[in-house]
């Protein structure tokens, strides 16, 4: 199972940039700052010395999220007012490492970035918790004859628990992809440049990854009783015992697992191809904490300052001389990672400007359009950026003197400076591609068993087994003995070639994946050889069916079937503010329909003769998160609603 690398984050004090409208909110902001500081400390400890105590991080995140949702909602109702736009910094964990070191911390403005990053942390922690439960079970407890029945059932229950955790994680990722990121984009417009974690494609890929891993655990739990009762636990069959699960069902489950892994890989590669590079006035545009929070810096009585959609908010921090026509800085002078990164793990982020400021050694020269000279990047960063640009050039024939491609600054960018991510980390892509191949090979094997055991069509079963073997090791099943002079490397299956490609990588995660795939592939090839030998003997002595070509059997492959569905994520009840249980009731919340029906009716009577222009318009219904409107109770009677 895939173990995610957790990010780190910069220090944030909510009371520094939020103005509370009541003393109780001041205490709530202090509590939220305390909970976030605890998460930051746990992530720093995990980065310095990796741990398996994922439950502590999961609980800390679940305690912090209600406060974070409450802060977001209070910004929509003007119960919290922004003093200035803060920068939240989180280290990107899904970007490929560059020449200058590990992926940086990226700073973006807005509470939506904090919400997305925290929810992604919650989902990855849940996935890692499930992985730790599976690692504690061992690779093959089902074949252990010394286990008692009670211990075996307990381990089967852990499989179910881990699958449920992965289903929860899939729901969190799906909520981020389908609800939170679109709300962020609707609030601020274009968010580029941004890390790949904040793209809906990668969030959807993580959701499908969690579902695929949960599906794998469901298949393992389904096979556990039959494996423990089998006389031959290594290569059972033929014939299969009557208590064995249906081979057709197992094949469909593996096909669905393969489809999920393949979809996740394509979405992850799509997210990696979105290399966003920005800068200038557009890259430093302000990104408010809420739908209209960027305009709430001033104003009387907490009223919103409505800004035109085309205006650039926060351009006062871009630099002197950054006019409306300020362009993007030359890409050759921008270090990889841009000016929005914070290299240090223990330094606090700046709340009123980019993390890499004008005096920062990693700050791009001229990134603000009017920055003073003398703050050029180091030679190493300059060399790394030029090398990266040379590798990504579309044609080797383009001279180095050719001008860079035109960049279009965003009018409402969510980034605080420029950033270019070099794609998705190879460990995630390798895990998805190799597990998809392995799941497809298992599906072909079970299709062969279903064909041979159900219809005694041993010729067709041998064709499926040849396809399964081709996925793993032996190459094209249609190759004849006359082609034995071909290089053995060209005759390897897809998974064997992939494992060979992984041999050139020296990272610890890749080594673990390679050794695990080799062990699983060896077991699967042994099963395929056992069934091939048995069915070949039956076909050569009893049925004499011809072996059809691979194209014929591929056209008969059924659709996959899901065993586990994602558990839809329900945002927690806010700790305070709109929608909170027992929370205070401000005028802004009453305007949104919160409170008791009697209070709302009384407020409506008092305001019948008053003009509506004295009140600021309430935010849209979809801007509040984790809340549900309370409807007034209507007296029910016989025949209510029936008119004759």
C-alpha positions as CSV (number, residue, x, y, z in Angstrom):
1,X,0.0,0.0,0.0
2,X,1.1,3.5,-0.7
3,X,2.5,5.5,2.2
4,X,2.2,9.3,1.7
5,X,4.9,11.7,2.7
6,X,3.3,14.4,5.0
7,X,4.0,18.1,4.5
8,X,5.3,20.7,6.9
9,X,3.8,24.2,7.3
10,X,4.8,27.6,8.5
11,X,3.7,29.4,11.6
12,X,0.4,31.3,11.7
13,X,-1.2,33.4,14.4
14,X,-4.8,34.1,13.5
15,X,-5.2,37.1,15.8
16,X,-2.4,38.9,13.9
17,X,-4.5,39.4,10.8
18,X,-8.1,38.8,12.0
19,X,-10.1,41.4,13.9
20,X,-12.8,39.8,16.2
21,X,-16.2,41.4,16.7
22,X,-16.6,40.0,20.2
23,X,-14.4,38.8,23.2
24,X,-15.5,35.2,22.7
25,X,-14.1,35.2,19.2
26,X,-10.7,36.4,20.5
27,X,-10.6,33.3,22.7
28,X,-11.7,31.1,19.8
29,X,-8.9,32.5,17.5
30,X,-6.3,31.8,20.2
31,X,-7.6,28.2,20.5
32,X,-7.4,27.8,16.7
33,X,-3.8,29.1,16.7
34,X,-3.0,26.6,19.5
35,X,-4.5,23.6,17.5
36,X,-2.6,24.6,14.4
37,X,0.6,25.0,16.3
38,X,0.2,21.4,17.5
39,X,-0.3,20.1,14.0
40,X,2.8,22.0,12.9
41,X,4.9,20.5,15.7
42,X,3.7,17.0,14.9
43,X,4.5,17.4,11.2
44,X,8.0,18.8,12.0
45,X,8.7,15.8,14.3
46,X,7.4,13.4,11.6
47,X,9.7,15.0,9.0
48,X,12.8,14.8,11.2
49,X,12.1,11.3,12.4
50,X,9.3,9.4,10.5
51,X,6.8,7.8,12.8
52,X,4.0,5.4,12.5
53,X,1.8,7.1,15.1
54,X,-0.6,8.3,12.4
55,X,-3.6,8.3,14.8
56,X,-2.2,11.3,16.7
57,X,-2.0,13.4,13.5
58,X,-5.5,12.3,12.4
59,X,-6.9,13.4,15.8
60,X,-5.1,16.7,15.8
61,X,-6.4,17.4,12.3
62,X,-9.9,16.5,13.2
63,X,-9.8,18.9,16.2
64,X,-8.4,21.7,14.1
65,X,-10.9,21.5,11.2
66,X,-14.0,22.7,13.0
67,X,-12.1,25.9,14.0
68,X,-10.9,26.4,10.5
69,X,-14.4,26.0,9.0
70,X,-15.7,28.4,11.7
71,X,-13.1,31.0,10.7
72,X,-14.1,30.7,7.1
73,X,-17.8,31.1,7.8
74,X,-17.3,34.1,10.2
75,X,-15.4,35.8,7.4
76,X,-18.5,35.5,5.2
77,X,-20.8,37.0,7.8
78,X,-18.3,39.8,8.8
79,X,-18.0,38.5,12.4
80,X,-14.3,38.4,11.6
81,X,-12.6,41.2,9.7
82,X,-9.3,41.0,7.8
83,X,-6.6,43.4,8.7
84,X,-4.5,42.2,5.7
85,X,-4.2,39.2,3.5
86,X,-2.1,36.5,5.2
87,X,0.2,34.0,3.5
88,X,-0.3,30.3,4.4
89,X,2.7,28.2,3.6
90,X,2.7,24.4,3.1
91,X,5.4,22.2,1.7
92,X,4.4,20.4,-1.5
93,X,4.8,16.6,-1.2
94,X,3.7,15.5,-4.6
95,X,6.0,17.6,-6.7
96,X,9.1,15.9,-8.1
97,X,12.4,16.9,-6.4
98,X,14.5,19.4,-8.3
99,X,18.2,19.9,-8.5
100,X,18.3,22.4,-5.6
101,X,16.9,20.0,-3.1
102,X,13.5,18.7,-1.9
103,X,10.2,20.3,-2.9
104,X,9.8,23.8,-1.3
105,X,7.1,25.2,0.9
106,X,4.6,27.2,-1.2
107,X,2.9,30.3,0.2
108,X,-0.5,31.3,-1.1
109,X,-3.0,33.8,0.2
110,X,-6.4,32.8,1.4
111,X,-8.3,30.5,3.9
112,X,-9.2,28.2,1.0
113,X,-5.6,27.2,0.6
114,X,-5.4,26.4,4.3
115,X,-8.6,24.4,4.1
116,X,-7.4,22.5,1.1
117,X,-4.0,21.7,2.6
118,X,-5.5,20.7,6.0
119,X,-8.1,18.4,4.4
120,X,-5.4,16.8,2.2
121,X,-3.4,16.3,5.3
122,X,-6.4,14.6,6.9
123,X,-6.9,12.3,3.9
124,X,-3.2,11.3,3.6
125,X,-3.0,10.7,7.4
126,X,-6.0,8.4,7.2
127,X,-4.4,6.5,4.3
128,X,-1.2,6.1,6.2
129,X,-3.1,4.9,9.2
130,X,-4.7,2.2,7.1
131,X,-1.2,1.3,5.7
132,X,0.2,0.9,9.2
133,X,-2.7,-1.5,10.1
134,X,-2.0,-3.6,7.1
135,X,1.8,-3.7,7.7
136,X,1.2,-5.0,11.2
137,X,-0.8,-7.9,9.8
138,X,2.1,-9.3,7.8
139,X,2.2,-10.2,4.1
140,X,0.5,-13.6,4.3
141,X,-1.2,-14.3,7.6
142,X,-3.9,-16.2,5.7
143,X,-1.5,-19.1,5.0
144,X,-0.4,-19.4,8.7
145,X,-1.7,-22.7,9.9
146,X,-0.7,-21.9,13.5
147,X,-3.3,-19.1,13.8
148,X,-6.4,-19.8,15.8
149,X,-9.8,-19.0,14.3
150,X,-10.3,-16.1,16.7
151,X,-7.0,-14.5,15.8
152,X,-7.7,-15.0,12.1
153,X,-11.1,-13.3,12.4
154,X,-9.5,-10.5,14.3
155,X,-7.0,-9.9,11.5
156,X,-9.8,-10.1,9.0
157,X,-11.6,-7.3,10.9
158,X,-8.5,-5.2,10.7
159,X,-8.6,-5.6,7.0
160,X,-12.2,-4.2,7.0
161,X,-11.1,-1.4,9.3
162,X,-8.3,-0.4,7.0
163,X,-10.6,-0.5,4.0
164,X,-13.1,1.8,5.8
165,X,-10.3,4.2,6.6
166,X,-9.3,4.3,3.0
167,X,-12.9,4.8,2.0
168,X,-13.0,7.8,4.4
169,X,-9.8,9.2,2.9
170,X,-11.3,8.8,-0.6
171,X,-14.3,10.8,0.5
172,X,-12.1,13.6,1.9
173,X,-10.1,13.8,-1.4
174,X,-13.3,13.8,-3.5
175,X,-14.7,16.6,-1.4
176,X,-11.6,18.7,-2.0
177,X,-11.7,18.0,-5.7
178,X,-15.4,18.5,-6.3
179,X,-16.4,21.1,-3.8
180,X,-13.6,23.0,-2.1
181,X,-11.3,23.7,-5.0
182,X,-14.1,24.8,-7.2
183,X,-15.3,27.1,-4.4
184,X,-11.8,28.5,-4.1
185,X,-11.6,29.1,-7.9
186,X,-15.1,30.8,-7.9
187,X,-14.0,33.0,-5.0
188,X,-10.6,34.3,-6.4
189,X,-10.6,33.3,-10.1
190,X,-7.4,31.9,-11.5
191,X,-5.2,30.5,-8.7
192,X,-2.1,29.8,-10.8
193,X,0.6,29.5,-9.8
194,X,-0.1,26.8,-7.3
195,X,1.2,23.5,-6.2
196,X,-0.2,20.3,-7.8
197,X,-1.9,19.4,-4.5
198,X,-4.3,22.3,-5.0
199,X,-5.5,21.1,-8.5
200,X,-8.7,19.1,-8.7
201,X,-7.0,16.5,-10.9
202,X,-4.5,15.4,-8.3
203,X,-7.2,15.4,-5.5
204,X,-9.3,13.1,-7.7
205,X,-6.3,10.9,-8.4
206,X,-5.7,10.5,-4.7
207,X,-9.4,9.6,-4.2
208,X,-9.1,6.9,-6.8
209,X,-5.8,5.7,-5.3
210,X,-7.5,5.3,-1.9
211,X,-10.4,3.5,-3.4
212,X,-8.1,1.1,-5.4
213,X,-6.2,0.2,-2.3
214,X,-9.5,-0.3,-0.4
215,X,-10.7,-2.6,-3.2
216,X,-7.5,-4.6,-2.9
217,X,-8.1,-5.1,0.8
218,X,-11.7,-6.1,0.1
219,X,-10.5,-8.8,-2.3
220,X,-7.9,-10.0,0.3
221,X,-10.6,-10.3,2.9
222,X,-12.9,-12.1,0.5
223,X,-10.2,-14.7,-0.2
224,X,-9.0,-15.1,3.4
225,X,-11.4,-17.9,4.5
226,X,-10.8,-20.0,1.4
227,X,-7.1,-19.6,1.5
228,X,-7.0,-20.6,5.2
229,X,-9.1,-23.7,4.5
230,X,-7.4,-24.8,1.3
231,X,-5.4,-28.0,1.3
232,X,-2.8,-26.4,-0.9
233,X,-2.4,-22.8,0.2
234,X,0.3,-22.1,-2.4
235,X,-1.3,-23.1,-5.7
236,X,-4.9,-24.1,-5.1
237,X,-6.8,-25.9,-7.8
238,X,-7.9,-27.2,-10.1
239,X,-10.6,-28.0,-9.2
240,X,-11.6,-25.1,-6.9
241,X,-13.4,-26.0,-3.7
242,X,-17.1,-25.2,-3.5
243,X,-16.5,-22.7,-0.7
244,X,-14.1,-20.7,-2.9
245,X,-15.4,-17.2,-4.0
246,X,-16.6,-17.0,-7.6
247,X,-13.7,-16.6,-10.0
248,X,-15.9,-14.3,-12.2
249,X,-16.5,-12.0,-9.2
250,X,-12.8,-11.9,-8.4
251,X,-11.9,-11.1,-12.0
252,X,-14.4,-8.2,-12.0
253,X,-13.1,-6.9,-8.7
254,X,-9.6,-6.9,-10.0
255,X,-10.6,-5.2,-13.3
256,X,-12.2,-2.4,-11.3
257,X,-9.1,-2.1,-9.2
258,X,-7.0,-1.9,-12.4
259,X,-9.4,0.8,-13.8
260,X,-9.0,2.9,-10.6
261,X,-5.2,2.7,-10.7
262,X,-5.1,3.6,-14.3
263,X,-7.5,6.6,-13.9
264,X,-5.5,7.8,-10.9
265,X,-2.3,7.6,-12.9
266,X,-3.8,9.6,-15.9
267,X,-5.2,12.3,-13.5
268,X,-1.9,12.6,-11.7
269,X,0.0,13.0,-14.9
270,X,-2.5,15.6,-16.0
271,X,-1.9,17.5,-12.8
272,X,1.8,17.2,-13.3
273,X,1.6,18.6,-16.8
274,X,0.1,21.9,-15.5
275,X,3.4,23.7,-15.1
276,X,2.2,27.0,-13.8
277,X,4.7,29.9,-14.0
278,X,3.5,33.3,-12.9
279,X,4.9,36.6,-11.6
280,X,4.7,40.3,-11.9
281,X,1.6,42.1,-10.8
282,X,-0.7,39.2,-11.6
283,X,1.3,36.7,-9.6
284,X,1.2,38.8,-6.5
285,X,-2.4,39.7,-6.6
286,X,-4.2,39.5,-3.3
287,X,-6.3,36.5,-2.6
288,X,-9.0,37.1,0.0
289,X,-9.9,34.7,2.8
290,X,-13.4,34.3,1.6
291,X,-15.6,35.0,-1.4
292,X,-15.3,38.7,-0.8
293,X,-12.9,38.9,2.1
294,X,-10.1,40.5,0.1
295,X,-12.0,43.7,0.1
296,X,-12.7,43.8,3.8
297,X,-9.5,45.4,5.0
298,X,-11.3,48.7,5.8
299,X,-14.8,50.0,6.0
300,X,-17.1,51.2,8.7
301,X,-19.1,48.8,10.8
302,X,-17.6,45.7,9.2
303,X,-19.2,46.4,5.8
304,X,-17.7,44.8,2.8
305,X,-15.9,46.9,0.3
306,X,-17.1,45.6,-3.1
307,X,-14.3,45.4,-5.6
308,X,-14.8,45.2,-9.4
309,X,-14.1,41.7,-10.7
310,X,-11.3,42.9,-12.9
311,X,-9.4,44.8,-10.3
312,X,-6.1,43.7,-8.9
313,X,-6.2,43.4,-5.1
314,X,-3.1,43.7,-3.0
315,X,-0.9,45.2,-5.8
316,X,0.6,47.6,-3.2
317,X,2.9,44.8,-2.2
318,X,4.2,44.1,-5.7
319,X,6.8,46.8,-5.6
320,X,7.3,50.4,-6.7
321,X,6.7,50.9,-10.3
322,X,4.5,47.8,-10.9
323,X,2.0,49.4,-13.1
324,X,-1.0,48.0,-15.0
325,X,1.3,46.9,-17.8
326,X,3.9,45.2,-15.6
327,X,4.9,42.0,-17.2
328,X,6.2,38.7,-15.9
329,X,9.8,38.5,-15.0
330,X,12.1,36.7,-17.4
331,X,11.9,32.9,-16.8
332,X,15.6,32.6,-17.1
333,X,16.1,34.8,-14.0
334,X,13.5,32.9,-11.8
335,X,14.8,30.1,-9.7
336,X,12.9,26.8,-9.8
337,X,10.4,27.0,-7.0
338,X,9.8,30.7,-7.5
339,X,9.6,33.4,-4.9
340,X,6.7,31.8,-3.0
341,X,8.8,29.2,-1.3
342,X,10.1,29.0,2.2
343,X,13.1,26.8,2.5
344,X,13.4,26.6,6.2
345,X,11.2,24.2,8.2
346,X,11.2,26.1,11.4
347,X,11.0,29.7,10.2
348,X,7.7,31.6,10.4
349,X,6.0,32.8,7.3
350,X,5.3,36.5,6.7
351,X,1.7,37.4,6.9
352,X,1.7,40.5,4.8
353,X,3.9,39.6,1.9
354,X,5.6,36.7,0.1
355,X,7.6,34.2,2.1
356,X,10.6,34.9,-0.1
357,X,10.7,38.7,0.1
358,X,12.8,41.2,-1.8
359,X,15.8,40.7,0.5
360,X,15.5,36.9,0.5
361,X,18.4,35.1,-1.3
362,X,15.9,33.0,-3.2
363,X,13.8,36.0,-4.4
364,X,13.6,36.3,-8.2
365,X,15.2,39.4,-9.7
366,X,12.7,41.9,-10.8
367,X,9.8,39.6,-9.9
368,X,7.7,42.6,-8.8
369,X,8.3,44.6,-11.9
370,X,9.9,47.4,-9.9
371,X,12.2,45.7,-7.4
372,X,15.5,47.4,-6.8
373,X,18.7,45.8,-8.2
374,X,21.2,43.9,-6.2
375,X,18.9,41.1,-5.1
376,X,19.7,38.6,-7.8
377,X,19.4,34.8,-7.3
378,X,22.5,32.8,-6.5
379,X,24.5,31.2,-9.3
380,X,23.4,27.7,-8.3
381,X,19.7,28.6,-8.5
382,X,20.3,30.4,-11.8
383,X,22.1,27.4,-13.2
384,X,19.4,25.0,-12.0
385,X,16.6,27.2,-13.5
386,X,18.4,27.4,-16.9
387,X,19.1,23.7,-16.9
388,X,15.4,23.0,-16.2
389,X,14.3,25.4,-18.9
390,X,16.7,23.7,-21.3
391,X,15.3,20.2,-20.5
392,X,11.8,21.4,-21.0
393,X,12.4,23.2,-24.3
394,X,10.1,22.0,-27.1
395,X,12.9,21.6,-29.7
396,X,16.7,21.3,-29.5
397,X,17.0,23.5,-32.5
398,X,15.8,26.6,-30.7
399,X,18.8,28.8,-29.8
400,X,19.4,30.1,-26.4
401,X,19.1,33.7,-27.7
402,X,15.5,33.2,-28.6
403,X,13.0,35.2,-26.5
404,X,11.1,33.3,-23.8
405,X,7.5,32.3,-24.6
406,X,5.0,35.1,-23.6
407,X,3.4,34.7,-20.2
408,X,0.0,36.0,-19.3
409,X,-0.4,37.4,-15.9
410,X,-3.5,36.5,-14.1
411,X,-5.8,39.3,-13.1
412,X,-7.0,37.5,-10.0
413,X,-4.2,35.1,-9.2
414,X,-4.2,33.3,-5.9
415,X,-0.4,33.1,-5.7
416,X,1.7,35.4,-3.8
417,X,4.7,35.0,-6.2
418,X,5.9,32.8,-9.0
419,X,6.3,29.0,-8.8
420,X,7.0,26.2,-11.3
421,X,6.6,22.6,-10.2
422,X,8.6,20.0,-12.2
423,X,5.8,17.4,-12.3
424,X,4.4,14.8,-10.0
425,X,6.8,12.7,-7.9
426,X,7.8,9.5,-9.5
427,X,7.1,7.3,-6.5
428,X,3.4,8.0,-6.8
429,X,3.3,7.4,-10.6
430,X,5.4,4.2,-10.3
431,X,3.1,2.8,-7.7
432,X,0.0,3.5,-9.7
433,X,1.3,2.1,-13.0
434,X,2.8,-1.0,-11.5
435,X,-0.2,-1.9,-9.4
436,X,-2.5,-1.4,-12.4
437,X,-0.5,-3.9,-14.4
438,X,-0.5,-6.4,-11.5
439,X,-4.2,-6.0,-11.0
440,X,-4.8,-6.6,-14.7
441,X,-2.7,-9.8,-14.6
442,X,-4.7,-11.1,-11.7
443,X,-8.0,-10.3,-13.5
444,X,-6.8,-12.3,-16.5
445,X,-5.9,-15.2,-14.3
446,X,-9.3,-15.3,-12.6
447,X,-11.0,-15.0,-16.0
448,X,-9.0,-18.1,-17.1
449,X,-10.1,-20.0,-14.0
450,X,-13.7,-19.0,-14.5
451,X,-13.6,-20.1,-18.1
452,X,-11.9,-23.4,-17.3
453,X,-13.9,-24.3,-14.2
454,X,-17.2,-23.0,-15.3
455,X,-17.4,-24.0,-19.0
456,X,-14.4,-26.4,-19.4
457,X,-13.2,-24.2,-22.3
458,X,-9.6,-24.9,-21.6
459,X,-8.3,-23.4,-24.9
460,X,-9.8,-20.0,-24.0
461,X,-8.6,-20.3,-20.5
462,X,-5.0,-20.9,-21.8
463,X,-5.4,-17.7,-23.8
464,X,-6.3,-15.7,-20.7
465,X,-3.4,-17.2,-18.8
466,X,-1.0,-16.2,-21.7
467,X,-2.3,-12.7,-21.4
468,X,-1.7,-12.7,-17.7
469,X,1.8,-14.0,-18.2
470,X,2.5,-11.3,-20.8
471,X,1.6,-8.6,-18.3
472,X,4.2,-9.9,-15.8
473,X,7.2,-11.4,-17.6
474,X,7.2,-13.4,-20.8
475,X,6.3,-10.9,-23.4
476,X,4.0,-11.4,-26.4
477,X,2.0,-14.6,-26.3
478,X,1.9,-14.7,-30.1
479,X,5.6,-14.9,-30.5
480,X,6.8,-18.2,-32.0
481,X,9.9,-20.3,-31.4
482,X,11.5,-18.7,-34.6
483,X,11.9,-15.5,-32.7
484,X,14.1,-16.9,-30.0
485,X,17.0,-14.8,-31.2
486,X,15.3,-11.6,-30.1
487,X,16.8,-10.0,-27.1
488,X,15.3,-11.3,-23.9
489,X,14.8,-7.7,-22.7
490,X,12.3,-7.2,-25.5
491,X,10.4,-10.3,-24.4
492,X,9.8,-9.1,-20.9
493,X,6.3,-8.4,-19.8
494,X,5.1,-4.9,-19.0
495,X,5.6,-5.3,-15.2
496,X,9.1,-6.8,-15.6
497,X,10.2,-3.9,-17.8
498,X,8.8,-1.5,-15.3
499,X,10.7,-3.2,-12.4
500,X,13.8,-3.0,-14.6
501,X,13.3,0.7,-15.1
502,X,13.0,1.1,-11.3
503,X,16.4,-0.5,-10.8
504,X,18.1,2.7,-11.9
505,X,16.5,4.6,-9.0
506,X,18.2,4.6,-5.6
507,X,15.5,6.1,-3.4
508,X,14.3,4.0,-0.4
509,X,10.7,4.2,-1.5
510,X,11.5,2.9,-5.0
511,X,13.6,0.1,-3.6
512,X,10.8,-1.0,-1.3
513,X,8.3,-0.9,-4.2
514,X,10.7,-2.9,-6.4
515,X,11.2,-5.6,-3.9
516,X,7.5,-5.9,-3.1
517,X,6.6,-6.1,-6.8
518,X,9.2,-8.8,-7.4
519,X,7.9,-10.9,-4.6
520,X,4.2,-10.5,-5.7
521,X,5.1,-11.2,-9.3
522,X,7.0,-14.4,-8.4
523,X,3.9,-15.7,-6.5
524,X,1.5,-14.7,-9.3
525,X,3.7,-16.3,-12.0
526,X,3.8,-19.5,-10.0
527,X,0.0,-19.6,-9.8
528,X,-0.2,-18.9,-13.6
529,X,2.3,-21.7,-14.3
530,X,0.4,-24.1,-12.2
531,X,-3.0,-23.4,-13.9
532,X,-1.3,-23.4,-17.3
533,X,0.2,-26.8,-16.7
534,X,-3.1,-28.3,-15.4
535,X,-5.3,-26.8,-18.2
536,X,-2.7,-27.7,-20.9
537,X,-2.8,-31.3,-19.8
538,X,-6.7,-31.4,-19.7
539,X,-6.9,-29.7,-23.1
540,X,-4.3,-32.0,-24.7
541,X,-6.0,-35.2,-23.4
542,X,-9.7,-34.5,-23.2
543,X,-11.2,-31.5,-24.9
544,X,-8.6,-30.6,-27.7
545,X,-9.9,-27.0,-28.0
546,X,-7.8,-24.6,-30.1
547,X,-6.3,-21.7,-28.3
548,X,-7.9,-18.5,-29.7
549,X,-5.9,-15.4,-30.5
550,X,-5.6,-12.7,-27.8
551,X,-7.8,-10.3,-29.7
552,X,-10.8,-12.7,-29.4
553,X,-10.5,-13.1,-25.7
554,X,-9.9,-9.4,-25.1
555,X,-13.2,-8.6,-26.7
556,X,-15.0,-10.8,-24.1
557,X,-13.5,-9.1,-21.0
558,X,-16.4,-7.9,-18.7
559,X,-16.7,-4.6,-16.9
560,X,-15.3,-4.2,-13.5
561,X,-17.3,-4.3,-10.2
562,X,-16.7,-2.2,-7.1
563,X,-16.6,-3.8,-3.7
564,X,-16.0,-0.6,-1.7
565,X,-17.5,2.8,-2.3
566,X,-16.1,6.1,-1.0
567,X,-17.7,7.5,2.2
568,X,-18.8,11.0,1.4
569,X,-17.1,13.6,3.5
570,X,-19.4,15.7,5.7
571,X,-17.7,18.9,6.9
572,X,-17.6,19.1,10.7
573,X,-19.9,21.3,12.6
574,X,-18.1,24.7,13.0
575,X,-16.6,25.2,16.5
576,X,-18.2,28.7,16.6
577,X,-20.0,31.1,14.5
578,X,-22.6,30.2,11.8
579,X,-23.9,26.7,12.3
580,X,-22.1,26.1,15.6
581,X,-24.0,24.2,18.3
582,X,-24.7,26.6,21.2
583,X,-22.7,29.4,19.5
584,X,-23.4,33.1,19.6
585,X,-25.9,34.6,17.3
586,X,-24.8,37.7,15.5
587,X,-26.8,39.9,13.2
588,X,-25.1,38.5,10.2
589,X,-26.1,35.0,11.1
590,X,-29.7,36.0,11.7
591,X,-29.7,37.5,8.2
592,X,-28.7,34.1,6.9
593,X,-31.5,32.3,8.6
594,X,-29.9,30.9,11.7
595,X,-31.6,30.9,15.0
596,X,-35.0,30.0,16.3
597,X,-38.1,30.6,14.3
598,X,-39.7,32.9,16.9
599,X,-36.6,35.1,16.9
600,X,-36.6,35.3,13.1
601,X,-40.3,36.1,13.0
602,X,-39.9,38.8,15.6
603,X,-36.9,40.3,13.7
604,X,-39.0,40.2,10.5
605,X,-41.8,42.2,12.1
606,X,-39.4,44.8,13.5
607,X,-37.8,45.3,10.1
608,X,-41.0,45.5,8.0
609,X,-41.0,49.3,7.9
610,X,-37.2,49.8,7.7
611,X,-35.2,50.1,4.5
612,X,-33.0,47.3,3.5
613,X,-30.2,49.5,2.3
614,X,-28.7,49.9,5.8
615,X,-27.6,46.3,5.8
616,X,-24.8,44.7,3.8
617,X,-26.0,42.0,1.4
618,X,-25.5,38.5,2.8
619,X,-23.1,36.2,1.1
620,X,-24.3,33.5,-1.2
621,X,-25.7,30.4,0.3
622,X,-22.9,28.2,-1.0
623,X,-20.2,30.2,0.7
624,X,-20.8,28.8,4.2
625,X,-19.2,25.4,4.9
626,X,-20.4,22.8,7.4
627,X,-23.7,24.5,8.1
628,X,-27.3,23.7,7.5
629,X,-30.1,26.2,7.7
630,X,-32.7,25.8,10.4
631,X,-36.2,25.8,9.1
632,X,-39.0,27.1,11.1
633,X,-41.3,24.5,12.4
634,X,-44.8,24.7,10.8
635,X,-47.8,23.4,12.6
636,X,-49.1,20.3,10.9
637,X,-52.8,19.5,10.8
638,X,-55.1,17.1,9.0
639,X,-55.3,18.1,5.3
640,X,-52.4,20.6,5.5
641,X,-51.4,21.6,2.0
642,X,-54.5,20.2,0.4
643,X,-56.7,22.8,-1.4
644,X,-59.9,22.0,-3.1
